[in-house]
Each structure stands twice: as structure tokens, then as C-alpha cells.
Amino acid sequence: MQNKTWTDAALLDHLQKAVYLELWTIPLYLTAAYSLRVPGTDADTPPKQVTVRGKKNPNRSREQLAFNNIYSVVVQEMLHLELASNLFNALFAPKGYSPKFTGDWAPRYDRFPSWIAVNKPVKLGPVNPEQMSLLAAIETPEPKSDGAPNGPQDVYDSIGQFYKAIEQGIHQRWNDLYQPDADHRQKSEFANPQYIRDDYTRFSSTIGGDSRTALKQANEVLQAIVGQGEGNLGPIIDAELRPEDANDLEDQFSHFARFRMVQAMLKFGGPLETYPATGGSGLAAAQQQLTAGFTSLLTALEKGYAGDDELDLGSMWALPNQIVSVWSAGGVPQF
């Protein structure tokens, strides 16, 4: 079969879909993580990722272990959102485009993104076998049976195949699209080799410079997205894609492996303690706060990557309290 032709419009569409996909995962995973009633936490003091090595560690609980595994994936999805957005802007910011996060591109949770052929119900919910099956399905490694992309497609068999198509499109259109001297509106919160305190310093989340250097960085961006998540066929993440800090134990394992760990905890250890969805007098107000906070985040992302403002993630870091407030009021957080 003859390959379909990659056009600028097709690549623009795929990169926007990549941004959507990475954003879409974050509320799903956050909602599950903060449903866990980790000992010593509540709506005022939400759980945090803490080291729990050793069975005598006072912070150790099944709920804390599960939280660490899920929340650590969330942080890497924030990185992936940054990477996908920078990849978009590296090629299309000079042409007057920027990633969209609001309106039709605001995430919805009634189905999988239409361009990924996964036939599985989608909803926001707590950590239980059903929900962990959904999260694991999102991060399932690309099947070996997936064929190579045939140019741009409307629907892909897996997220891994979708990213292979983007890689193909970038390589075909790079020389015509990339403008070395343009403003590429790059943002770096998670991965910058120049800043040793960043979580990831072995690769750069920003893309720029001459064409050859920038293409190498674009390839590394794609490798990070798929190598930490659904493109990793084994449980261990390659060393160059892990944080420098060896204490970040969970981040040594793929997203799929971390979710499978929580599934194993449920299967062999029984239910984890979560907030019951019973409804309460403060639920409407708590949900209203969460809705306002998430709307603020989407607006900040859109403005930041459009170049109108610095990238303000304050509303991102405010989400934990807002999510736990909804759970503790007896509701399932909605986005």
C-alpha cells in the first residue's frame, strides 16, 4: 500500500492531538491518586510522594505505596505535556500557531480520544480494579502486531503507533518547516540540562538552535514520551530517561509497570482505603472550586504557549487540595 503524504496541516493536527493526549491523562491519574486515604492526610494536607523504603518506615502504608506509583506517573505526564507543547511550537510557532487547551481541545472523560482505537469505557474514579484497568490500558505498551504508520491516519491502533506516525511526519516535514532563527516559544519546567536541580537533566525539553541540533532534540523529546510510557516494552526505563536522583525509585519503572504494581496490590492485598462517594453539603462548593482551578490552568497553558505570558503553573499545583476537597465531601471530582 502506498504511503499517504504528510502535509503541514496533517502534522499540525497530529501535534495538537499529542498535546491533548498528554493533558487528558493528568486529571484521570490525579483523580485516582487523590482518592486514596493515605494515613495522616486530609483535604487540608493532601498526600505527597514520600520515600517509603523499608517495612519499618513510619510513612509506609499500602495507600502511600499506591499513591507514590500513581502520582509519580502524573509528574512525568506533566513533563510529557511540556514536551509535546514544545514540539508543536518548535515547528508551528513561527507560522503563527500555538497549542490549544480550551474549547474543543479541553479534555473530556466520556471516551478515549477518537484517534486511538481503544474500545474501553472512560470515566473519572477512585483506585479500584476497574479504574486501574483503565489506567493500565492507557499506558499498555504498543503491541508488536502494530504495523508501521502508513502516513497520517485518522485512527491508530495504539498510542505507541500514533507517536510513531508523528515521528515519521516530523522527519518528512522537518527541513521545510523548521526555522532556526525564529522564536519557538519554548518552556522548561522539568527538563533542562543547564539546571542541575531539575528532575531530568540528561535531555532537554526545549528545542532550538540549528536544524541538526533541533532535530536531535525533537527525537529525544519523542523518545522520552514513549520511552517512559506506552512505548516501553519492558518494566525498566532507560537510564537517560530517568531522573538523576536515585531516590526517585518509582521513576525507574515504566508507567505501565507502576500501574500494574497497584493492580497487584489490589489483587493480592485487597481493597485500598479510598474516600466514599456519598455526597455531602460541601460538595457543590468544592466542585466549583475545582472547576475554576482547572479552567484557570487551561487558560494559563494556552496563554503561556502562545507567548502571551510566562508559563504559570500555580493553578496546576493548587489542584491537589481542590481534588481532595471534592473527594472528602463525598463526590467524584469532575473536570
Sine and cosine of phi, psi and omega as CSV:
sin_phi,cos_phi,sin_psi,cos_psi,sin_omega,cos_omega
0.00,0.00,0.72,-0.70,-0.03,-1.00
-0.97,0.26,0.70,-0.71,0.01,-1.00
-0.90,0.44,0.62,-0.78,0.15,-0.99
-0.95,0.30,0.40,-0.92,-0.08,-1.00
-1.00,0.04,0.74,-0.67,0.13,-0.99
-0.98,0.20,0.78,-0.62,0.07,-1.00
-0.89,-0.45,0.23,-0.97,0.06,-1.00
-0.85,0.52,-0.68,0.73,-0.03,-1.00
-0.89,0.45,-0.64,0.77,-0.01,-1.00
-0.92,0.40,-0.67,0.75,0.00,-1.00
-0.93,0.36,-0.64,0.77,0.06,-1.00
-0.85,0.53,-0.71,0.70,0.01,-1.00
-0.88,0.47,-0.69,0.72,-0.03,-1.00
-0.92,0.38,-0.63,0.78,0.01,-1.00
-0.93,0.36,-0.58,0.81,0.10,-1.00
-0.90,0.44,-0.64,0.77,0.03,-1.00
-0.92,0.40,-0.56,0.83,0.06,-1.00
-0.91,0.42,-0.68,0.74,0.05,-1.00
-0.87,0.50,-0.72,0.69,0.02,-1.00
-0.86,0.51,-0.72,0.69,-0.07,-1.00
-0.86,0.51,-0.70,0.72,-0.01,-1.00
-0.93,0.37,-0.63,0.78,0.05,-1.00
-0.91,0.41,-0.65,0.76,-0.06,-1.00
-0.85,0.53,-0.59,0.81,-0.04,-1.00
-0.94,0.34,-0.49,0.87,-0.20,-0.98
-0.90,0.44,-0.80,0.60,0.04,-1.00
-0.89,0.46,-0.56,0.83,0.05,-1.00
-0.85,0.52,-0.74,0.67,-0.06,-1.00
-0.96,0.26,-0.63,0.78,0.03,-1.00
-0.90,0.45,-0.67,0.74,-0.01,-1.00
-0.86,0.51,-0.70,0.72,0.02,-1.00
-0.91,0.40,-0.75,0.66,-0.07,-1.00
-0.84,0.54,-0.71,0.70,-0.09,-1.00
-1.00,0.08,0.05,1.00,0.17,-0.99
-0.98,0.22,-0.27,0.96,-0.07,-1.00
-0.97,0.23,0.77,-0.64,0.03,-1.00
-1.00,0.02,0.98,0.20,0.02,-1.00
-0.93,0.36,0.77,-0.63,-0.02,-1.00
-0.79,0.61,0.71,-0.70,0.02,-1.00
1.00,0.08,0.10,0.99,0.00,-1.00
-0.87,-0.50,0.38,-0.93,0.07,-1.00
-0.36,-0.93,-0.22,-0.97,-0.06,-1.00
-0.89,0.46,-0.50,0.87,-0.01,-1.00
-0.99,0.13,-0.46,0.89,0.01,-1.00
-0.76,-0.65,0.98,0.18,-0.03,-1.00
-0.88,0.47,0.36,-0.93,0.04,-1.00
-0.86,0.51,0.46,-0.89,0.11,-0.99
-0.78,-0.62,0.37,-0.93,0.06,-1.00
-0.97,0.23,0.90,-0.44,-0.01,-1.00
-0.78,-0.62,0.48,-0.88,0.00,-1.00
-0.94,0.33,0.76,-0.65,-0.04,-1.00
-0.77,-0.64,0.53,0.85,0.05,-1.00
-0.90,0.43,0.63,-0.78,0.01,-1.00
1.00,0.01,0.77,-0.63,-0.08,-1.00
-0.93,0.36,-0.29,0.96,0.01,-1.00
-1.00,-0.09,0.05,1.00,0.03,-1.00
-0.88,0.48,0.80,-0.60,-0.05,-1.00
-0.90,0.43,-0.35,0.94,0.02,-1.00
-1.00,0.08,-0.07,1.00,-0.13,-0.99
-0.98,0.22,0.76,-0.65,0.16,-0.99
-0.41,-0.91,0.33,-0.94,0.04,-1.00
-0.87,0.48,-0.62,0.78,-0.01,-1.00
-0.92,0.39,-0.62,0.78,0.04,-1.00
-0.92,0.40,-0.66,0.75,0.03,-1.00
-0.88,0.48,-0.70,0.71,0.01,-1.00
-0.91,0.41,-0.67,0.74,0.02,-1.00
-0.86,0.51,-0.72,0.69,-0.01,-1.00
-0.83,0.55,-0.69,0.72,-0.04,-1.00
-0.91,0.41,-0.66,0.75,-0.04,-1.00
-0.97,0.22,-0.72,0.69,-0.06,-1.00
-0.91,0.42,-0.57,0.82,0.02,-1.00
-0.89,0.45,-0.51,0.86,0.10,-1.00
-0.93,0.37,-0.64,0.77,0.02,-1.00
-0.83,0.55,-0.72,0.69,-0.04,-1.00
-0.88,0.48,-0.65,0.76,0.04,-1.00
-0.94,0.34,-0.49,0.87,0.08,-1.00
-0.93,0.36,-0.53,0.85,0.12,-0.99
-0.88,0.47,-0.68,0.73,0.10,-1.00
-0.86,0.51,-0.71,0.71,-0.02,-1.00
-0.90,0.43,-0.58,0.82,0.08,-1.00
-0.89,0.46,-0.67,0.74,0.06,-1.00
-0.89,0.46,-0.69,0.72,-0.03,-1.00
-0.90,0.43,-0.72,0.70,-0.01,-1.00
-0.90,0.44,-0.63,0.77,0.00,-1.00
-0.93,0.38,-0.65,0.76,0.05,-1.00
-0.92,0.39,-0.60,0.80,0.05,-1.00
-0.89,0.46,-0.70,0.72,0.07,-1.00
-0.83,0.56,-0.79,0.61,-0.10,-1.00
-0.94,0.35,-0.49,0.87,0.00,-1.00
-0.85,0.52,-0.55,0.83,-0.04,-1.00
-0.98,-0.20,-0.52,0.85,-0.20,-0.98
-0.90,-0.44,-0.19,0.98,0.09,-1.00
-0.86,0.51,-0.68,0.74,0.02,-1.00
-0.89,0.45,-0.29,0.96,0.02,-1.00
-0.99,-0.11,0.13,0.99,0.09,-1.00
1.00,-0.03,0.19,0.98,0.01,-1.00
-0.97,-0.24,0.35,-0.94,0.13,-0.99
-0.47,-0.89,0.42,-0.91,-0.03,-1.00
-0.89,0.45,0.56,-0.83,0.03,-1.00
-0.97,-0.26,0.63,-0.77,-0.02,-1.00
-0.80,-0.60,-0.12,0.99,-0.07,-1.00
-0.88,-0.48,0.01,-1.00,0.03,-1.00
0.88,0.47,-0.78,-0.63,-0.02,-1.00
-0.91,0.41,-0.30,0.96,-0.04,-1.00
-0.98,-0.21,0.16,0.99,0.16,-0.99
-0.96,0.26,0.66,-0.75,-0.10,-1.00
-0.91,0.42,0.58,-0.82,0.06,-1.00
-0.78,-0.62,0.46,-0.89,-0.20,-0.98
-0.80,-0.59,0.65,0.76,0.10,-1.00
-0.95,-0.32,-0.06,1.00,-0.01,-1.00
-0.19,-0.98,0.24,-0.97,0.17,-0.99
-0.91,0.41,0.44,-0.90,0.15,-0.99
-0.79,0.62,0.68,-0.74,-0.19,-0.98
-0.89,0.46,-0.32,0.95,-0.05,-1.00
-1.00,-0.04,0.07,1.00,0.07,-1.00
-0.89,-0.45,0.86,-0.51,-0.13,-0.99
-1.00,0.08,0.89,0.45,0.10,-1.00
-0.94,-0.35,0.90,-0.44,-0.05,-1.00
-1.00,-0.07,0.98,0.20,-0.04,-1.00
-0.61,-0.79,0.72,-0.69,0.01,-1.00
-0.86,0.50,0.58,-0.82,-0.01,-1.00
-0.84,-0.53,0.75,-0.66,0.15,-0.99
-0.38,-0.93,0.32,-0.95,0.10,-1.00
-1.00,0.08,0.65,-0.76,-0.04,-1.00
-0.16,-0.99,0.01,-1.00,-0.06,-1.00
-0.99,0.13,0.09,-1.00,0.07,-1.00
-0.96,0.28,0.95,-0.32,0.11,-0.99
-0.47,-0.88,0.14,-0.99,-0.06,-1.00
-0.84,0.55,-0.64,0.77,-0.02,-1.00
-0.90,0.44,-0.73,0.68,-0.06,-1.00
-0.94,0.34,-0.62,0.78,0.02,-1.00
-0.93,0.38,-0.49,0.87,0.10,-0.99
-0.90,0.44,-0.63,0.78,0.06,-1.00
-0.91,0.42,-0.74,0.67,-0.04,-1.00
-0.89,0.46,-0.65,0.76,0.03,-1.00
-0.91,0.41,-0.59,0.81,0.02,-1.00
-0.89,0.45,-0.59,0.81,0.02,-1.00
-0.90,0.44,-0.63,0.77,-0.10,-0.99
-0.99,-0.16,0.16,0.99,0.00,-1.00
-0.86,0.52,0.75,-0.66,0.02,-1.00
-0.83,0.55,0.54,-0.84,-0.01,-1.00
-0.86,0.51,0.80,-0.60,0.01,-1.00
-0.88,0.48,0.60,-0.80,0.04,-1.00
-0.89,0.45,-0.35,0.94,-0.01,-1.00
-0.97,0.24,-0.22,0.98,0.03,-1.00
-0.88,0.48,0.78,-0.63,0.06,-1.00
-0.98,0.20,0.24,-0.97,0.08,-1.00
-0.92,0.40,0.54,-0.84,0.01,-1.00
-0.87,0.50,0.63,-0.78,0.02,-1.00
-0.98,-0.21,0.86,0.51,-0.12,-0.99
0.96,0.30,-0.24,-0.97,0.01,-1.00
-0.92,0.39,0.72,-0.69,0.02,-1.00
-0.84,-0.55,0.39,-0.92,0.07,-1.00
-0.97,0.25,-0.56,0.83,-0.06,-1.00
-0.66,-0.75,0.62,-0.79,0.01,-1.00
-0.87,-0.50,0.49,-0.87,-0.02,-1.00
-0.93,0.37,-0.45,0.89,-0.05,-1.00
-0.42,-0.91,0.25,-0.97,0.07,-1.00
-0.91,0.42,-0.61,0.79,0.04,-1.00
-0.86,0.50,-0.67,0.74,0.03,-1.00
-0.92,0.40,-0.60,0.80,0.06,-1.00
-0.85,0.52,-0.69,0.72,-0.01,-1.00
-0.95,0.30,-0.50,0.87,0.11,-0.99
-0.89,0.45,-0.60,0.80,0.04,-1.00
-0.90,0.43,-0.67,0.74,0.03,-1.00
-0.88,0.48,-0.68,0.74,0.04,-1.00
-0.86,0.51,-0.68,0.74,0.02,-1.00
-0.89,0.46,-0.70,0.71,-0.01,-1.00
-0.90,0.43,-0.65,0.76,0.02,-1.00
-0.89,0.46,-0.70,0.71,-0.03,-1.00
-0.92,0.39,-0.53,0.85,0.00,-1.00
-0.98,0.22,-0.53,0.85,-0.12,-0.99
-0.96,-0.27,-0.09,1.00,-0.16,-0.99
-0.83,0.55,-0.80,0.60,-0.11,-0.99
-0.88,0.47,-0.51,0.86,0.01,-1.00
-0.99,0.13,-0.48,0.88,-0.12,-0.99
-0.99,-0.10,-0.63,0.78,-0.18,-0.98
-0.96,0.29,0.77,-0.64,0.01,-1.00
-0.89,-0.46,0.97,-0.25,-0.14,-0.99
-0.85,0.53,-0.59,0.81,-0.13,-0.99
-1.00,-0.04,0.07,1.00,-0.07,-1.00
-0.99,0.10,0.23,-0.97,0.12,-0.99
-0.99,0.12,0.91,-0.40,-0.07,-1.00
-0.99,-0.11,0.07,1.00,0.10,-1.00
0.75,0.66,0.82,0.57,-0.04,-1.00
-1.00,0.02,0.60,-0.80,0.03,-1.00
-0.84,-0.55,0.56,-0.83,0.00,-1.00
-0.62,-0.78,0.96,-0.27,0.07,-1.00
-0.93,-0.37,-0.41,0.91,-0.18,-0.98
-0.86,-0.51,-0.45,0.89,-0.13,-0.99
-0.63,-0.77,0.97,-0.24,0.04,-1.00
-0.53,-0.85,0.93,-0.36,-0.04,-1.00
-0.84,0.54,-0.34,0.94,-0.04,-1.00
-0.97,0.23,-0.32,0.95,-0.10,-0.99
-0.89,-0.46,0.96,-0.29,-0.14,-0.99
-0.90,0.44,-0.40,0.92,-0.03,-1.00
-0.99,0.12,-0.14,0.99,0.08,-1.00
-0.91,0.42,0.45,-0.90,-0.02,-1.00
-0.89,0.45,-0.61,0.80,-0.09,-1.00
-0.80,-0.60,0.88,-0.47,-0.04,-1.00
-0.84,-0.55,0.07,1.00,0.00,-1.00
-1.00,0.05,-0.22,0.98,0.09,-1.00
-0.56,-0.83,0.31,-0.95,-0.06,-1.00
-0.97,-0.25,0.67,-0.74,0.10,-0.99
-0.99,0.14,-0.24,0.97,0.00,-1.00
-1.00,-0.08,0.48,-0.88,-0.07,-1.00
-0.80,-0.60,0.84,-0.54,-0.02,-1.00
-0.10,-0.99,-0.06,-1.00,-0.02,-1.00
1.00,-0.01,-0.35,-0.94,0.00,-1.00
-0.92,0.39,0.23,-0.97,-0.14,-0.99
-0.87,0.49,-0.66,0.75,-0.05,-1.00
-0.92,0.39,-0.70,0.71,0.02,-1.00
-0.89,0.46,-0.71,0.70,-0.04,-1.00
-0.91,0.42,-0.61,0.79,0.03,-1.00
-0.91,0.41,-0.62,0.79,0.07,-1.00
-0.88,0.48,-0.68,0.73,0.03,-1.00
-0.91,0.42,-0.63,0.78,0.03,-1.00
-0.89,0.46,-0.65,0.76,0.05,-1.00
-0.89,0.45,-0.64,0.77,0.01,-1.00
-0.91,0.41,-0.60,0.80,0.06,-1.00
-0.87,0.50,-0.74,0.67,0.02,-1.00
-0.90,0.44,-0.65,0.76,0.02,-1.00
-0.89,0.45,-0.61,0.80,0.00,-1.00
-0.92,0.39,-0.69,0.72,-0.03,-1.00
-0.88,0.47,-0.76,0.65,-0.07,-1.00
-0.99,0.12,-0.50,0.86,-0.06,-1.00
-0.95,0.31,-0.49,0.87,0.05,-1.00
-1.00,0.07,-0.39,0.92,-0.08,-1.00
-0.89,-0.45,-0.85,-0.52,-0.21,-0.98
-0.96,0.28,-0.11,0.99,0.03,-1.00
-1.00,-0.04,-0.04,1.00,-0.05,-1.00
-1.00,-0.03,0.91,-0.42,-0.06,-1.00
-0.99,0.17,-0.26,0.96,0.02,-1.00
-0.89,-0.46,0.11,-0.99,-0.05,-1.00
-0.97,0.23,-0.37,0.93,-0.11,-0.99
-0.99,-0.13,0.73,-0.68,0.06,-1.00
-0.99,0.14,0.65,-0.76,0.05,-1.00
-0.82,0.57,0.56,-0.83,-0.11,-0.99
-0.84,0.55,-0.61,0.79,-0.06,-1.00
-0.95,0.31,-0.18,0.98,-0.01,-1.00
-0.96,-0.27,0.11,0.99,0.00,-1.00
-0.98,-0.19,0.33,-0.94,0.13,-0.99
-0.91,0.42,0.42,-0.91,0.05,-1.00
-0.91,0.41,-0.55,0.83,-0.10,-0.99
-0.96,0.29,0.89,-0.46,-0.02,-1.00
-0.93,0.37,-0.28,0.96,0.04,-1.00
-0.96,0.29,-0.26,0.97,0.06,-1.00
-0.98,0.21,0.95,0.32,-0.15,-0.99
-0.89,0.46,-0.71,0.70,-0.06,-1.00
-0.88,0.48,-0.56,0.83,-0.08,-1.00
-0.96,0.29,0.05,1.00,0.13,-0.99
-1.00,0.08,-0.17,0.99,-0.08,-1.00
-0.91,-0.42,0.48,-0.87,-0.01,-1.00
-0.90,0.43,0.33,-0.95,0.03,-1.00
-0.85,0.52,-0.69,0.73,0.00,-1.00
-0.87,0.50,-0.68,0.73,-0.01,-1.00
-0.90,0.43,-0.62,0.78,0.01,-1.00
-0.92,0.39,-0.66,0.75,0.03,-1.00
-0.93,0.36,-0.58,0.81,0.06,-1.00
-0.91,0.42,-0.54,0.84,0.05,-1.00
-0.88,0.48,-0.70,0.71,0.02,-1.00
-0.92,0.40,-0.63,0.77,0.07,-1.00
-0.86,0.52,-0.66,0.75,0.02,-1.00
-0.91,0.41,-0.62,0.79,0.05,-1.00
-0.87,0.50,-0.66,0.75,0.01,-1.00
-0.94,0.35,-0.64,0.77,-0.06,-1.00
-0.93,0.36,-0.68,0.73,-0.12,-0.99
-0.99,-0.17,-0.30,0.95,-0.04,-1.00
-0.91,-0.42,-0.08,1.00,0.00,-1.00
1.00,0.03,-0.01,-1.00,-0.08,-1.00
-0.86,0.51,0.52,-0.85,0.16,-0.99
-1.00,-0.07,0.48,-0.88,-0.04,-1.00
-0.97,0.24,0.85,-0.52,0.03,-1.00
-0.78,-0.62,0.23,-0.97,0.04,-1.00
-0.95,0.32,0.73,-0.68,0.05,-1.00
-0.97,0.24,0.66,-0.75,0.02,-1.00
-1.00,0.03,0.98,0.22,-0.09,-1.00
-0.96,-0.29,-0.12,0.99,-0.05,-1.00
0.98,0.20,0.43,-0.90,-0.01,-1.00
-0.22,-0.97,0.17,-0.99,-0.10,-1.00
-0.92,0.39,-0.46,0.89,-0.04,-1.00
-1.00,-0.09,0.12,0.99,-0.13,-0.99
-0.91,0.41,-0.71,0.71,-0.06,-1.00
-0.87,0.49,-0.69,0.73,-0.02,-1.00
-0.92,0.39,-0.64,0.77,0.00,-1.00
-0.91,0.41,-0.68,0.73,0.02,-1.00
-0.91,0.41,-0.59,0.81,0.04,-1.00
-0.88,0.47,-0.65,0.76,0.04,-1.00
-0.90,0.43,-0.67,0.74,0.01,-1.00
-0.90,0.43,-0.67,0.74,0.01,-1.00
-0.88,0.47,-0.70,0.72,0.01,-1.00
-0.91,0.42,-0.65,0.76,-0.01,-1.00
-0.91,0.41,-0.68,0.73,-0.01,-1.00
-0.94,0.34,-0.61,0.79,0.08,-1.00
-0.87,0.49,-0.65,0.76,0.04,-1.00
-0.89,0.46,-0.64,0.77,0.02,-1.00
-0.90,0.43,-0.72,0.70,-0.01,-1.00
-0.87,0.49,-0.66,0.76,0.02,-1.00
-0.91,0.41,-0.66,0.75,0.00,-1.00
-0.90,0.44,-0.66,0.75,0.03,-1.00
-0.89,0.46,-0.70,0.71,-0.04,-1.00
-0.91,0.42,-0.69,0.73,0.01,-1.00
-0.93,0.37,-0.66,0.75,-0.05,-1.00
-0.89,0.46,-0.72,0.69,-0.03,-1.00
-0.98,0.18,-0.24,0.97,0.14,-0.99
-0.99,0.15,-0.17,0.99,0.01,-1.00
1.00,0.00,0.04,1.00,-0.05,-1.00
-0.97,0.25,-0.51,0.86,-0.05,-1.00
-0.61,-0.80,0.27,-0.96,0.23,-0.97
-0.90,0.44,0.38,-0.92,0.00,-1.00
-0.97,0.24,0.95,-0.31,-0.06,-1.00
-0.98,-0.18,0.95,-0.31,-0.02,-1.00
-0.99,-0.16,0.28,0.96,0.01,-1.00
-0.84,0.55,-0.65,0.76,0.00,-1.00
-0.94,0.33,-0.40,0.92,0.09,-1.00
-0.92,0.40,-0.74,0.67,-0.07,-1.00
-0.97,0.26,-0.20,0.98,0.07,-1.00
-1.00,0.09,-0.22,0.98,-0.07,-1.00
-0.88,0.47,-0.62,0.78,-0.04,-1.00
-0.80,0.60,-0.77,0.64,0.02,-1.00
-0.87,0.50,-0.65,0.76,-0.05,-1.00
-0.93,0.38,-0.62,0.79,0.01,-1.00
-0.93,0.37,-0.73,0.68,-0.02,-1.00
-0.91,0.42,-0.54,0.84,0.03,-1.00
-0.88,0.47,-0.63,0.78,0.04,-1.00
-0.93,0.37,-0.72,0.69,0.02,-1.00
-0.86,0.51,-0.72,0.70,-0.08,-1.00
-0.94,0.34,-0.34,0.94,0.08,-1.00
-1.00,0.06,0.06,1.00,0.07,-1.00
1.00,-0.02,0.32,0.95,0.00,-1.00
-0.87,-0.49,0.25,-0.97,0.13,-0.99
-0.99,-0.14,0.87,-0.50,-0.03,-1.00
-0.81,0.59,0.66,-0.75,0.03,-1.00
-0.87,-0.50,0.60,-0.80,-0.01,-1.00
-0.83,-0.56,0.00,0.00,0.00,0.00
